């Protein structure tokens, strides 16, 4: 990669969209959705409306404590995705799934947001919040680079600023 770096050119986008972009080809229609920044500041996913398949990237992962950028927007994105007629999700990590994967992630995020709010109401310092946090059994085998501690930190600090 380093060898090729000097030959790479930065190409700026020639097409921008706010929330939804529909591209109609000769054989298929593709919809791109940007519903906010949950995992990253610019989460976009692709949807094939005729096939009812969504390629969610890291907005939908299986058994993974995927890093969180904005916990509240992450929840909004997942809830809005549930309003789209999706039958199959291709996640960024894990097996192809149905919309129950979104439900699992909504539960995960909602649980951690609620616990962080409770910790902040009790004026519990971040370090104590993390050390006292009791992760439900259903999330204990999940993998992730920063794991649950990174997400708890992000959520706590995000809510602290709100």
C-alpha positions in Angstrom: 0.0 0.0 0.0 2.8 2.4 0.9 4.3 1.9 -2.6 1.1 2.8 -4.3 0.4 5.8 -2.0 2.3 8.2 -4.2 0.2 7.3 -7.2 -3.2 7.7 -5.6 -5.3 10.7 -6.4 -8.0 12.2 -4.2 -11.3 12.3 -6.1 -14.0 14.4 -4.6 -17.6 13.3 -5.0 -19.5 14.5 -8.0 -22.9 13.5 -6.6 -24.2 14.3 -3.1 -27.5 13.5 -1.4 -29.2 14.4 1.8 -31.3 11.4 2.9 -32.1 9.1 0.0 -30.7 8.6 -3.4 -32.4 6.3 -6.0 -30.3 4.9 -8.8 -32.3 3.1 -11.6 -30.3 0.9 -13.8 -31.3 -1.4 -16.7 -31.9 -4.4 -14.5 -32.2 -3.1 -10.9 -33.0 -0.1 -8.7 -30.8 0.8 -5.8 -31.6 3.1 -3.0 -28.9 4.7 -0.8 -29.9 5.9 2.6 -28.2 8.4 4.9 -30.2 8.6 8.1 -27.6 10.0 10.4 -24.4 9.0 12.0 -24.6 6.1 14.4 -21.5 4.0 13.9 -19.6 6.8 12.0 -20.4 10.4 11.2 -21.6 9.4 7.7 -23.4 6.1 7.8 -25.0 5.1 4.5 -26.6 1.8 3.6 -27.7 0.4 0.3 -31.2 -1.1 -0.3 -32.4 -3.2 -3.2 -36.2 -2.5 -3.1 -37.3 -5.2 -5.6 -35.3 -7.9 -3.7 -36.0 -6.3 -0.3 -32.3 -6.7 0.7 -30.4 -4.0 2.7 -26.6 -3.9 2.9 -26.2 -2.3 6.2 -22.5 -2.2 6.7 -21.6 -1.6 10.4 -25.0 -0.3 11.2 -26.0 -3.9 11.6 -23.6 -6.5 13.0 -24.0 -9.9 14.5 -22.7 -10.5 18.0 -20.3 -7.5 17.9 -19.8 -4.5 20.1 -19.4 -2.3 17.1 -17.9 1.1 17.9 -20.6 3.8 18.4 -20.3 7.3 17.1 -23.6 8.7 18.2 -25.9 6.4 20.3 -29.1 8.4 19.8 -28.7 8.7 16.1 -27.8 5.0 15.9 -31.1 4.1 17.5 -33.0 6.5 15.1 -31.3 4.9 12.1 -32.2 1.4 13.1 -35.8 2.4 13.9 -36.2 4.1 10.6 -34.7 1.1 8.8 -37.4 -1.0 10.3 -40.0 1.2 8.5 -38.5 0.2 5.1 -39.8 -3.0 3.6 -36.6 -5.0 4.3 -36.7 -8.8 4.4 -32.9 -9.5 4.4 -30.1 -7.7 6.1 -26.5 -8.2 4.9 -24.5 -7.0 8.0 -21.1 -5.5 8.1 -20.0 -8.4 10.3 -21.8 -11.7 10.8 -24.3 -13.8 8.9 -27.1 -12.7 6.7 -30.2 -12.0 8.8 -33.7 -10.7 8.9 -35.0 -7.6 10.7 -34.7 -9.2 14.1 -31.1 -8.2 13.9 -32.2 -4.6 14.1 -34.4 -5.4 17.1 -31.4 -7.0 18.9 -29.3 -3.9 18.2 -32.1 -1.5 19.3 -32.4 -3.5 22.6 -28.6 -3.4 23.0 -28.3 0.4 22.5 -31.4 1.2 24.5 -30.2 -0.8 27.4 -26.8 0.9 27.5 -28.3 4.3 27.0 -30.7 3.8 29.9 -27.9 2.5 32.2 -25.7 5.5 31.3 -28.6 7.9 32.1 -29.1 6.2 35.4 -25.4 6.5 36.2 -25.3 10.2 35.3 -28.4 10.8 37.5 -26.6 9.2 40.4 -23.4 11.3 39.6 -21.5 8.1 39.2 -18.1 8.7 37.7 -17.3 7.1 34.4 -14.8 4.7 35.8 -17.2 3.5 38.5 -20.0 3.2 35.9 -17.8 0.9 33.7 -16.5 -1.2 36.6 -20.0 -1.7 38.1 -21.7 -2.3 34.8 -23.4 -5.7 34.7 -23.5 -6.8 31.0 -26.5 -9.1 30.4 -25.6 -12.6 29.5 -26.9 -12.3 25.9 -24.2 -9.8 25.1 -21.3 -11.4 27.0 -20.0 -13.5 24.1 -20.0 -10.6 21.6 -16.7 -9.5 20.2 -15.3 -6.1 19.4 -12.1 -4.2 19.3 -12.9 -1.9 22.2 -15.7 -4.1 23.4 -18.4 -3.0 25.8 -16.0 -0.6 27.6 -15.5 1.6 24.6 -19.2 1.8 23.9 -20.1 2.6 27.5 -17.5 5.3 27.5 -18.9 6.8 24.3 -22.5 6.7 25.5 -21.7 8.1 28.9 -19.7 11.0 27.5 -22.3 11.7 24.8 -25.1 11.9 27.3 -22.9 13.9 29.7 -22.6 16.6 27.0 -26.4 16.6 26.3 
